[in-house]
Amino acid sequence: MASTRAAVRYAQAILDLSNSKAVSEVVNNDMKLIASTINGNLELNTFIQNPTVKVEVKEKALLEVFATVDNVTKGLLHLLFENKRFEILEVIALEYSKLFDVMIGVEVAKVTTAIAMDAALEAKVLAKIATLSDKKITIENTVDPAIIGGFILRIGDKQYNASVANRLQILKRELSN
C-alpha cells in the first residue's frame, strides 16, 4: 500500500515536471513503454524486484534498456536510483498514464465480453458510451466467457450490464417470484 502511495507521488511529480517542460505526452509514451516492457518481460521484472542487485547496476541496466526515453524519464530513473525505489517503477509508469489521461480528459471504458470484440460490438459499445459520457474514451477489453454473450461496460463508477448471463439471472428471478 505504501509503495502505491509513493508511486502516485512520483507519478504526479513527474507529470508536473513534464508539463512545465511541455513534454508530458512524450513522457507518457515513455511510461507506456516502460510499463509494457516490465510487464511483458519476466526476467527484467525479476531483476528490478531483486533486492540483492545493487541499485547502481539496476540504474545502468535500465538506462541501457530505455536509452531512447526523454530526459525527464531518465531523471526519474536517476531519482529512483538515489532513493533506492526501482521496485515501484512499473507502478509509477502506470499511475503516470492514469494521471495523464485525467489531465487531458480521457476516460477509460472497461468492456468485458465473452469473446474478443469485433467491429460490430465495438460500434455498439461506443454508441452506449456516447450516452454515458461526454469525454474522450479509450476502450480496454477483457474477455470473460462466463458472461456468455453481450458485454459489461464500466466507465468510472457507472456500469451498464448487457450480458446474456445478466439477462438470464433477471429472468430466473422473475420466474422464481
C-alpha positions, 0 to 999 in steps of 0.5 A: 500500500505504501509503495502505491502511495509513493508511486502516485507521488512520483507519478504526479511529480513527474507529470508536473515536471513534464508539463512545465517542460511541455513534454508530458505526452512524450513522457507518457509514451515513455511510461507506456513503454516502460510499463509494457516492457516490465510487464511483458518481460519476466526476467527484467521484472525479476531483476528490478524486484531483486533486492540483492542487485545493487541499485547502481547496476539496476540504474545502468541496466535500465538506462541501457534498456530505455536509452531512447526515453526523454530526459525527464524519464531518465531523471526519474530513473536517476531519482529512483536510483538515489532513493533506492525505489526501482521496485515501484517503477512499473507502478509509477509508469502506470499511475503516470498514464492514469494521471495523464489521461485525467489531465487531458480528459480521457476516460477509460471504458472497461468492456468485458465480453465473452469473446474478443470484440469485433467491429460490430460490438465495438460500434455498439459499445461506443454508441452506449458510451456516447450516452454515458459520457461526454469525454474522450474514451479509450476502450480496454477489453477483457474477455470473460466467457462466463458472461456468455454473450453481450458485454459489461461496460464500466466507465468510472463508477457507472456500469451498464450490464448487457450480458446474456448471463445478466439477462438470464439471472433477471429472468430466473428471478422473475420466474422464481417470484 
